[in-house]
Amino acid sequence: MSEITPLPDEIATAVQGNVQLVRDELLKQAGVAQDDWPSAVMYLSGFLDRQREHADASNASRLAQTIGCYLGEAIVRHYGGRWMLNEANGVGIDIDGLHAFPLNKAAKHLQNGSEDNINSFFSVIPKLLEQRKERKQ
């Protein structure tokens, strides 16, 4: 099993910087409520779909990282949990033992399109948490 640790300060600072960048540059300009997490994730999912054809490899990587940070913060703020660093999978979220990797998911969405949709990823978390809870009982 991979070791899980809290985010180092420099990574946590970078994550929060990316979250703020999404708020200031994408959501505010689009008129999306920044703390309406489900609506913001839905908007960003469509934004990634629209960017798929236009982003070159270096821009795609940076875009996925930035959107992934916001997605992770949305998960933490909407469902609970905490940011973590997993030695095998990188930066992620731990919600009572359920691990999600929003930066990886945003990259997959940008690469593969709707089959790896970040909105579906965000929306399925309550079901996964419920299944996890039922298995523990």
N, C-alpha and C positions, 0 to 999 in steps of 0.2 A: 504494500500500500504506500502511496506517495505521501511524503511529509507535507503537512499544511501548516502555514505560519501566517501571522498577521502581515499586512503589507508594510514594507519598509517605508519610512517617512517620505523619501524622495519619490517613490512610486505613488503613494497616497496623494502627494501634492500634485503630481502629474495627472492623476485620475481626476481630481477635483478641478484642475485647470481645463481639462477636456470637457467636463460637465458644463462648466461655465461658458466655454466657447460655443457649445451646442446651444445653450440657452440664449446667448447674446447674438450669435450669427445666424442660426437656423430658425429656432422657434419664435423668437421675437419678431423677426422679419416676416415670418409666415402667419403671424397672429395666433399662434398656438399657445394656450395657457401652459406655462413652463412647469408648473407643479401638478397639472392634471396628467399624472403619469401614464395612464392608459391611452389617452388621446395623443400625448406627445410621442409615445412609442409607435402608435398607429401611423402618425404623420412621418416619423423617421423611417418606418418600414417602406412606405411609398417613396420617400426620398431616395433610399438605397436602390429601389427598383429603377427609378429614373436615372440614377447615376451609373448603373451597370454598364451601359453602352459607351459612356464617355470617359470613365476613369482609366488612366493608364496604371500600370502595376504599382509604381511608387505612390501615386496619389490614392489608389485604391487601398493600399495598406494603411496609410495615415487616416483616411476617411473611416475605414472599418474600426480602427483603434479608437478614434474620437467618438464615433457613434456608439461603439461598444461600452465605453466608459459611461455614457449617459444611460444606456440600457441597464448596466449594472447598478447605477445609482437609483434608477427607477425601481428596480427589483428590491433593493434594500429599503427604500422609502415606502414602497407600496406594500410589500409582503414581509418585511423584516429581514433579518440576517446581517451579515457583516462581510466586508471585503476580506479576501485572503489571498495568499500566494501558495499555489500548489506546484511542487517541484516538477511534476510531469506535464501539467496543462497550463501553467502560467497563472495570470491574474484571474480571480474568480470570486464567486459569492458562496458563502456557506449559510444555509438556512436550516438550522436544526439537523445538520448532517446531510442535507440535500445540497449537492454542489452544482453550480451553474457557471458557465464560462462565457459571459456575454461578449467579450472581445473576439473570441473564436467564432461565436455565432454570427456576429456582425460581418466578419470576414467571409464566412460561408454564405451568408445571404448575398453579399456583393458578388461573390464568385458564382453561386449556383442559382440565384433568384428565389422565386417563391417557395421552392421545396425546402428552403432553409430560412423561412420568414421569421424575422425577429418579433413581430407582433404575435404570431402563434406561440413562439418560445415564451414570451412574457405571459401570455394568457393561459398557458397550460400549467403554470407553476402551482396554483391552488389545488388542482387535481393531483399533481405529483406529491404535494405535501400531504394531502388526504390519504393517498395510497400508502405513503410512508408511515403515517400515523396508524393506519389499519394493520399494517404488517407488524408493527411493534406491539399491538394489543394481543 
